[in-house]
Amino acid sequence: AASMWRITLFACALAQAAALHSPMAAARGRVRVARGTPQRPSVTMAQDPRASETNAEAEDGSAGIRQMLGFKGAATVADMSAPFNWKIRLQLMKPGTWVPLVWGVACGAAASGQYHAVWNLFGDAPTTDSWALVGEDTFKAMAAMMLSGPILCGFTQTINDWYDRDLDAINEPYRPIPSGAITEGEVYFQIYALLLSGLGLAVGCDVWTGHEWPVITLVASIGIFLAYIYSAPPLKLKANGWTGTFALGSSYIALPWGCGH
């Protein structure tokens, strides 16, 4: 019985040693293989989408409208048949980006407490019984919206496209400048025309409202300056996340609100 007990213990010891030896030997084998033939990890790299796929035309028939508004999915062939090339000029100004600025002017005017709308004729503050005053304030608001949206935002988008023309040739080749739909001289003419129109309208709004200080002209000038340093070297604020975001937020929110106010 004692001999059987010893034999059983010896068999268990051998089994345990074999169990411990196998993973160690396998590990040593793996180490030797790793040392002899270095293995690179298998990594699947994500591929960037091709520009042709990213800029594919919309399939819902809206490609022409998207082109003029400056949206993705625009038509890849520019329509240069319009008189004075107005469709291409409008596309360069990206009308789709005007909406936040127009809305900002409306909010600023409402917050001022001095804007008289139609409903103010019926008891809402600030109350008035003058249709002439309502009409005048409406035209003032429209002038401020025109200044902030189509004119100065159009100026911003035009100058931004001019300084991004090399990048747009890769990412958005359908844009007016890289596609050759508008000449360099036409771009410069549009930039200066919008710039001078904006300053002229700002001065006119200050005179119209009777400001002692040209507040609207100052707001417009700040917006023009930010638009330039946002897109143009050497500052090119858009290349930095912090400064670019500050400039963009000021131009699209604070300045329109101040103009309307």
C-alpha positions as CSV (number, residue, x, y, z in Angstrom):
1,A,0.0,0.0,0.0
2,A,2.9,2.3,0.8
3,S,4.5,1.5,-2.5
4,M,1.3,2.3,-4.4
5,W,1.0,5.6,-2.5
6,R,4.6,6.5,-3.4
7,I,4.0,5.6,-7.1
8,T,0.8,7.7,-7.1
9,L,2.6,10.8,-5.6
10,F,5.4,10.4,-8.1
11,A,3.0,10.2,-11.1
12,C,1.1,13.4,-9.8
13,A,4.5,15.2,-9.5
14,L,5.5,14.2,-13.1
15,A,2.1,15.4,-14.4
16,Q,2.3,18.7,-12.6
17,A,5.9,19.3,-13.9
18,A,4.8,18.5,-17.5
19,A,1.9,20.9,-17.1
20,L,4.2,23.7,-16.0
21,H,6.8,22.9,-18.5
22,S,4.6,23.1,-21.6
23,P,3.6,26.8,-21.4
24,M,7.1,27.8,-20.5
25,A,8.6,25.9,-23.4
26,A,5.9,27.5,-25.7
27,A,6.7,30.9,-24.3
28,R,10.4,30.4,-24.9
29,G,9.6,29.2,-28.4
30,R,7.6,32.4,-29.1
31,V,10.4,34.5,-27.7
32,R,12.9,32.8,-30.0
33,V,10.7,33.3,-33.0
34,A,10.1,36.9,-32.0
35,R,13.8,37.5,-31.7
36,G,14.7,35.7,-34.9
37,T,11.9,37.2,-37.1
38,P,10.5,40.5,-35.8
39,Q,6.8,40.8,-36.6
40,R,5.1,44.0,-37.5
41,P,1.6,44.5,-36.1
42,S,-1.1,44.2,-38.6
43,V,-2.8,47.5,-38.8
44,T,-5.5,48.5,-41.3
45,M,-5.1,52.1,-42.3
46,A,-8.2,54.2,-42.9
47,Q,-8.1,55.7,-46.4
48,D,-9.2,59.3,-47.0
49,P,-12.2,59.6,-49.3
50,R,-11.4,60.6,-52.8
51,A,-12.1,64.2,-53.7
52,S,-14.2,63.0,-56.6
53,E,-16.4,61.1,-54.3
54,T,-16.6,63.8,-51.6
55,N,-17.6,66.4,-54.2
56,A,-20.1,64.3,-56.1
57,E,-23.1,66.1,-57.4
58,A,-26.3,65.8,-55.5
59,E,-28.6,63.2,-57.0
60,D,-31.9,64.9,-56.1
61,G,-31.7,67.6,-58.8
62,S,-30.5,70.3,-56.5
63,A,-26.9,70.5,-57.8
64,G,-27.4,73.8,-59.6
65,I,-29.0,75.5,-56.6
66,R,-26.3,74.0,-54.3
67,Q,-23.7,75.5,-56.6
68,M,-25.0,79.0,-56.3
69,L,-25.5,78.7,-52.5
70,G,-22.0,77.4,-52.0
71,F,-23.1,74.0,-50.6
72,K,-21.6,70.5,-50.9
73,G,-23.1,68.5,-53.7
74,A,-22.9,71.4,-56.2
75,A,-22.8,71.0,-59.9
76,T,-19.3,70.3,-61.2
77,V,-19.8,72.3,-64.3
78,A,-20.1,76.1,-63.8
79,D,-22.9,78.0,-65.5
80,M,-21.1,80.9,-67.2
81,S,-23.9,81.9,-69.5
82,A,-25.6,84.4,-67.2
83,P,-25.2,88.1,-68.0
84,F,-22.2,89.7,-66.1
85,N,-21.3,86.2,-64.9
86,W,-23.7,86.9,-62.0
87,K,-24.2,83.2,-61.1
88,I,-20.5,82.6,-60.6
89,R,-20.2,85.9,-58.6
90,L,-23.1,84.8,-56.4
91,Q,-21.6,81.4,-55.9
92,L,-18.3,83.0,-54.8
93,M,-20.2,84.9,-52.1
94,K,-21.8,81.7,-50.7
95,P,-25.4,83.0,-50.0
96,G,-26.0,80.0,-47.7
97,T,-23.7,81.5,-45.1
98,W,-25.6,84.8,-44.9
99,V,-28.5,83.5,-42.8
100,P,-26.8,83.6,-39.3
101,L,-25.7,87.2,-39.9
102,V,-29.1,88.3,-41.0
103,W,-30.6,86.6,-38.0
104,G,-28.0,88.2,-35.7
105,V,-29.1,91.7,-37.0
106,A,-32.7,90.9,-36.3
107,C,-31.9,89.7,-32.7
108,G,-29.8,92.8,-32.0
109,A,-32.6,95.1,-33.2
110,A,-35.1,93.3,-31.1
111,A,-32.8,93.5,-28.0
112,S,-32.3,97.2,-28.4
113,G,-35.8,98.0,-27.3
114,Q,-36.1,100.7,-29.9
115,Y,-37.1,98.8,-33.0
116,H,-40.8,99.2,-33.9
117,A,-42.4,96.4,-35.8
118,V,-46.0,96.0,-37.1
119,W,-47.1,94.3,-33.8
120,N,-46.0,97.4,-31.8
121,L,-48.9,99.2,-33.4
122,F,-51.3,97.0,-31.4
123,G,-50.0,97.5,-27.9
124,D,-46.7,95.5,-27.6
125,A,-43.8,97.5,-26.3
126,P,-42.3,99.7,-27.5
127,T,-45.7,100.9,-28.5
128,T,-46.3,103.3,-31.3
129,D,-49.2,104.5,-33.5
130,S,-47.1,105.7,-36.4
131,W,-46.9,103.6,-39.5
132,A,-44.2,105.9,-40.7
133,L,-42.0,104.9,-37.8
134,V,-42.6,101.3,-38.3
135,G,-41.7,101.6,-42.0
136,E,-38.6,103.6,-41.3
137,D,-37.3,101.0,-38.7
138,T,-38.1,98.2,-41.2
139,F,-36.0,99.8,-43.9
140,K,-33.2,100.5,-41.3
141,A,-33.2,96.8,-40.4
142,M,-33.2,95.8,-44.0
143,A,-30.2,98.0,-44.6
144,A,-28.3,96.5,-41.7
145,M,-29.1,93.0,-42.9
146,M,-27.9,93.8,-46.4
147,L,-24.7,95.2,-44.9
148,S,-24.0,92.2,-42.6
149,G,-25.2,89.5,-45.0
150,P,-24.8,89.9,-48.7
151,I,-22.2,92.7,-48.7
152,L,-19.7,92.0,-45.9
153,C,-20.3,88.3,-45.5
154,G,-20.0,88.1,-49.3
155,F,-16.7,90.1,-49.1
156,T,-15.5,87.6,-46.4
157,Q,-16.3,84.6,-48.5
158,T,-14.7,86.0,-51.6
159,I,-11.5,86.9,-49.9
160,N,-11.4,83.5,-48.2
161,D,-11.8,81.7,-51.5
162,W,-9.1,83.7,-53.0
163,Y,-6.5,82.8,-50.4
164,D,-7.8,79.2,-50.3
165,R,-7.7,78.7,-54.1
166,D,-4.8,76.2,-54.0
167,L,-6.5,74.1,-51.3
168,D,-9.9,74.3,-53.1
169,A,-8.3,73.0,-56.3
170,I,-8.0,69.7,-54.4
171,N,-11.0,69.7,-52.0
172,E,-13.6,71.7,-53.9
173,P,-12.5,71.9,-57.5
174,Y,-16.0,73.0,-58.6
175,R,-15.5,76.4,-56.8
176,P,-15.4,79.4,-59.1
177,I,-11.7,80.3,-58.7
178,P,-10.0,76.8,-59.1
179,S,-12.5,75.8,-61.8
180,G,-11.5,78.9,-63.9
181,A,-15.1,80.2,-64.0
182,I,-14.0,83.6,-62.9
183,T,-10.8,85.5,-63.7
184,E,-8.3,87.0,-61.3
185,G,-9.3,90.5,-62.3
186,E,-13.0,89.8,-61.7
187,V,-12.2,88.4,-58.2
188,Y,-10.3,91.6,-57.3
189,F,-13.1,93.8,-58.7
190,Q,-15.6,91.9,-56.6
191,I,-13.5,92.2,-53.4
192,Y,-13.0,95.9,-53.7
193,A,-16.6,96.5,-54.8
194,L,-18.0,94.7,-51.8
195,L,-15.5,96.4,-49.5
196,L,-16.3,99.9,-50.6
197,S,-20.1,99.2,-50.8
198,G,-20.0,97.9,-47.2
199,L,-18.1,101.0,-45.9
200,G,-20.4,103.3,-47.8
201,L,-23.6,101.7,-46.5
202,A,-22.2,101.7,-42.9
203,V,-21.6,105.4,-43.1
204,G,-25.0,106.0,-44.6
205,C,-26.6,104.0,-41.8
206,D,-24.8,106.0,-39.1
207,V,-26.0,109.3,-40.7
208,W,-29.5,107.9,-41.1
209,T,-29.8,106.9,-37.5
210,G,-28.2,110.1,-36.3
211,H,-25.3,108.6,-34.3
212,E,-22.9,111.0,-32.8
213,W,-20.2,108.4,-33.1
214,P,-20.0,106.2,-36.3
215,V,-20.8,103.0,-34.4
216,I,-22.0,101.0,-37.4
217,T,-18.9,102.1,-39.4
218,L,-16.7,101.0,-36.6
219,V,-18.4,97.6,-36.4
220,A,-18.1,97.2,-40.1
221,S,-14.5,98.1,-40.1
222,I,-13.7,95.6,-37.3
223,G,-15.5,92.9,-39.4
224,I,-13.5,93.7,-42.5
225,F,-10.3,93.6,-40.6
226,L,-11.1,90.2,-39.0
227,A,-12.2,88.9,-42.4
228,Y,-8.8,89.8,-43.8
229,I,-6.6,88.4,-41.0
230,Y,-8.8,85.3,-40.8
231,S,-8.0,84.3,-44.4
232,A,-4.8,86.1,-45.4
233,P,-1.2,85.4,-44.4
234,P,0.8,86.1,-42.4
235,L,-1.7,85.9,-39.6
236,K,-4.3,83.6,-41.2
237,L,-6.2,83.1,-38.0
238,K,-8.2,80.1,-39.5
239,A,-5.0,78.0,-39.3
240,N,-5.2,78.2,-35.5
241,G,-8.2,76.6,-33.7
242,W,-8.4,79.2,-30.9
243,T,-7.9,82.4,-32.8
244,G,-9.9,81.2,-35.8
245,T,-12.9,80.2,-33.7
246,F,-12.8,83.6,-31.9
247,A,-12.7,85.5,-35.2
248,L,-15.5,83.4,-36.7
249,G,-17.7,83.7,-33.6
250,S,-17.2,87.5,-33.5
251,S,-18.0,87.9,-37.2
252,Y,-21.0,85.7,-37.3
253,I,-22.6,86.5,-33.9
254,A,-21.3,89.5,-32.0
255,L,-20.8,92.0,-34.9
256,P,-24.2,91.4,-36.6
257,W,-25.9,91.7,-33.3
258,G,-24.1,94.9,-32.6
259,C,-25.0,96.3,-36.0
260,G,-28.7,95.5,-35.4
261,H,-28.6,96.9,-31.9
